[in-house]
Amino acid sequence: MILIGNKELFAIEYKMTDTDKAMGYSKIWLGSQSLGTSEDLIYLRGYLAAGLQEIANSSELNIKLMNKEDLYKFFIAKINNSHNPEQLKYSIRSFGTFCDDFIIFSFIYDDEINIVWKLLSNNTPFLDLNNQSLRINYFKISKNEYFKVLNELINRIF
């Protein structure tokens, strides 16, 4: 796997197996926590790049979040209420199959990209997911740092 970035901060691991179709495997690292499965063959330009772009274009969240607990409560309410139109505003759905086992939200606050995600079940066909916790994860990064890694990926796979 090729690694772009730093796993402890923000990184993308990928392996291209078909250069004509830009297909391969990938995993995203957000503050040492992984997102996605590296065991599912995906379109790197379609699923991986599109999902990362969707996060880059997140909506602003205009509430002051005092701590992680408040943040979790805000998104847990959205997870539990799938009819809430606000859910669609922050929900990330472009990653495709390698993130199907996750619920992912992102938003911009104070010039930082904030990502909240949760593995829905650790009983999957993917061994790398079955060992993960079902806790809610939270990560934030400056837009500039995020775009450095994203742009390097785009330059390599397009």
N, C-alpha and C positions, 0 to 999 in steps of 0.2 A: 504494500500500500504506500502511496505517496502521501506525505504529510505537508500541509500548508498551514503555517501558524504554529501556535504553542498550545498543547493540550491543556495546560493549566489555566490558560486564558481563553483563547478561541482558536479552534483549529478545524480543518476539514481533512479527513483521510479519504482517499479514493484510489481505485484501481480500475483503469479502463481495459476492458477485455475485447471490445470491438470498436476500433477507431472510426470506421465508416458510420456506424449508428450511434457512436458515443455512448455505448452501454458499458456498465461495470458495476462496481460495488462502492459503497461509501458509508461513512459514519461522521457525525458532527460532534465536536467536543466543545462544551460550554462550561468553563470553570471546572475542569476535571470530570464533569459528568457528561455521559454520552447521550446522544439523541439519534435515533434511527438504528437499523440493523445492518451490519456489514455482510449479512448472509443472503440478501435479496438482490437479485439482478435488476438494475434500474437504468433508465435513460438519464445519464448524468446531466445533459443539457436541459432536459425537460423537467425531471423531478427535482434533482438536487439544486441546480442553478435557479429554477423557478421558485422553489420554496425559500431559498436564501434571499432572493430578490423580493419576495412577498414580505419577509421579515424586514428587509431594508426599507420597504415602503409602508411600514406600519403606521396606523393612525395614532395621533397624539391622545394621550389620556390626561385630561385636564383636572385631575384631582390630586391632592397632595397625599402621597402614601407615607404614613409615619413609620411603618416597620413592615417586616416580612409577613407578620401575622395578618395585618390589615390587607395586604396584597393577596394572600392566600384566600381570605374570606371573600374578597371581591370576585376572584375567579372561580372559587368553589361554587358560589351562587350561580355563576354562569354555566358551569359544568352540570349542575343539577337542574337547570332550567333551560332546556334546549330550545324552548320557544321564545326566549328572550332575544329580541333583535340586536341588542348590544353584543351578543355573543359573536355574531357574524362579523362585526366590525373589527374584532381583535383576534378572531380565530384564523389559524394558518392551515390551509388545506391543500397547498400546491405540491407538497413533498411526495405525494403518491405512496406507493406500496411499502417502501422501506420505513415509513413512519406511520403506517396504518394503525399500529398498536398504541399510538400516543394521542393525547389531546394536547394541542399546542396553542398558546396565545402569545401575542407580542404587541408591544406598544412603545411609543416614543414618549419619554418624559425627561425634560431638562437636558436636551441634546444627547440623550443616551437611549440605546435600544435595550428594552427590557423583554426578556423571554421567560414565560412560565410554561412548564410542561409536566406531564404525568404519564407514566406507563399505565395503561388501563388493565393489563393482566400480565402476569409473568408465567402464564401457561400458553406458550406460543410454539410454533414450529421452529423458532430461532433460538439457538442455544445462548447467544450473547444477550438476548432479552430476558431469558428465563432466570438469570442470576441477578437481575436488577431489582432495586427496591420499587415499591409502588408509591413512594412519597411524592409530594409535589416539589418540583425543582424550580429554582429561580436563578436567573443570571442577568447581569446588566453589563453593557460595554459601551464605550463612546462610539458614536457613529463613525468617526475617523478610523479607529482601530478595526471596526467591523468591515468597513469598506476596503481596507488594505488587504485583508484575507480574501474577501469576496472577489475583488478585482483580480487578484493573482489566480484564483481558481478559473475565472472567466477567461483570462488570457491563455491558460493552459488547455482548456477543453473546447474552446471555440476556434 
